[in-house]
Amino acid sequence: MKKLYDWTMSLAASKHAPFALGAIAFAESSFFPVPPDVILVPMTLAEPKKAWYFALLCTIASVAGGALGYAFGALFYDTIGLWLINLYGYTEKMESLRAFYAQWGAIFILVKGLTPIPYKLVTIVSGLLAYNFPLFIGLSLITRGARFFILAAAINHFGDAIRAKLESHFGLFVSVMAAIVVGGFALAAKMF
């Protein structure tokens, strides 16, 4: 694991890392299952002075990816949107989701942005249900920004301790991130 950790940290400090971070944050909000935290944490540890820049980059890319997910739901539900919903196993749960979203959509968007429930579900369903697009973007900026800036602040404040723990328990970190992704999908499946 030490070699994997060293490779991850060197990659996080490379000049191409911000592009990779933006691409992952964008993709995660519309179709990709891996959260940007996987690269945001090592990048912020590698370059703590850029923590706020990385958080802003994640926020903007995530909201832009969310707009793509919204478009999948709004414009391409019968093709790409339906395929993604089927891929993640949510087809049978769409009617209960419609009822829930009609009543609690804004709160759901705000809360979801801070949890491991796949954000792409929120973006696609928002488009499918024709949720107010400017409101969707505004809520997404708030919740995704909060998530990434809170993470950046925590790493800035506890960076040395986090780095020490990460160096000695990198395998555990990778396992926890994988568990969060799997748990998020399981939680979303049980919610609807």
N, C-alpha and C positions, 0 to 999 in steps of 0.2 A: 504493500500500500504506500510505502514511502516514495517509491518511484512515481506512482500515479499522482500522489499529492504534489511532488516537485514538478511534474509535467503540467498539472492543472494550474499551479501558481505561476509557472513561466508562461503558459498560454494566457492566463489572466492579465499578465503584465505586457503582453505583446501589443503592437500597434493595431492589430486587427481585432482585438478583443471587443472594443466598443461596437464595431459592426456586428460581430457575433451576438453580443448582448442584445442589441436592437432587433436583430433578426429573430432571435429566440423569443423575445418579449412580444414581437409582432405575431409570430406564428402561434404562440401559445394561446393567444386570445381568440383565435379563429379555427385552428385545426390541429396544432401540435400538442402532444400530451405532456411534454417536459416543461416545468415552470422556469422562468428566468432566474429564480433564486439560485439555481445550481451554478450559474456563472457569475451572478451578481455578488454573491458572498466572497468567492475567491478574488474577484476583480477589486472589490472594495478593500479587502485585506491587503492585496498587493499594492494598491495605490490609494491609501486612505484619504489623501487630499482631494481626490476626485469623487468621493462618495456621493456628494450632492449632484454632481454631473451625471454619474451613473444612474442615480435614482430618477432624475429628470428624463434621461434617455429611455429608461425602462417604462416610465409612465407614458411618455409620448408614443413610443412604439407599441405599447400594449393597447392604448386607446385607439391608435390607428388600426391595429389588428382587430380590435373589437368592432370597428366600423366595417371591416371586411366580413367578420362573422355576422354582423347585422345584415349586410348585403346578402350573404348566403341564405339567411332566413327569409328576408324580404323578397329577393329577386329569384333565387335559385332553390327554393325549398323543395320543389318537386324533383330536383336533380341532385346538386351538390349538398344542399341542406339536409334533405332526407337521407342521403347516403351517410353523412356525418352522424345524424341522429341514430340511424340504424347501427352504424359502426360502434357507437358508444352504448347501444342497448336501451335507448329511451323511447322508442316508437310507441309502445303500448301505454306510455305514461303521458302522452301529449295532452289529452283532454283534462286530466287533473292539473296539469301544469298551466293550461289556459285559464282555468278558474282561479287558481292560486295567483297567477300573474296579474289578472285583472284587478284583484284586490290589493296585492302586496308588491307589485312590480318595483317601485322605487326603493322600498326597503330591501327587497331581495337583491337588487343590483348593488346597493351600498354595502350590505352585509357580505355578500358573496365575494366581492372584491378583496376581502380580507381573509378569506377562508381557503382551504384546499379543494373546495368543490370546483370542478373544472369551469373556468371563466368562459370558455367557448360555448358552453351550454347556455349561459346567460346571454351572450351576444347573439347567437343564432335564434334563440327563442324571442328575444326582443324584436328582431327583424320579422320573424314569423308572425308575431302578434301585433305588428305595426305599432310598437311602443314609440312614443314621441321621440324622434331621432335627436333633436337638440338636447332634450332632457336626458336621454340615454348617454350622450357624449359628456354632458356636464357631470352626471352621477359617476360615470366611469373615470373621469379625471379626478374626482374627489376620492373615490375608493381605491383606485389603482395607485394614485399618488400617495395616499396615506400608507398603503402597504409598503411601497418601495422606499419612501422617505423614513418610515419608522424603522425599517430594516437597516437603512444607511445610518440613521442616528444610533441605533444599538451597536452597530459595528464600529462606528466612530468612538463611541463611549467605552465599549468593552473590547475593542479590537485586539489588544495584546493578549488578553485572556482567551478570546475566541481563537486567535491564531495558535496559541499554545495547545488548546484543546483539540483544534482541528488537526494540527500536526501529529498529535499522539493518538487521535481517534478518527482518522480520516475514513476508514472503513465503516465506522458507525455512522458518520455524517452521510456517506453515500447511501447506506441502508435506510437511514431515517428519511432522506429525501425520496427514495423509492417508495417507502411506506406511506409518505404523505400523498404522493401521486396516486397510488393504489387506493388508499383510504379515502381520498377526495372523490374518486370515481364511485367507490362503494357507498359513500355518504349520499352522493347525488342520486344514485340508483334507489336508495331507500327513501329519499325525501318525496319522490313522486310516484 
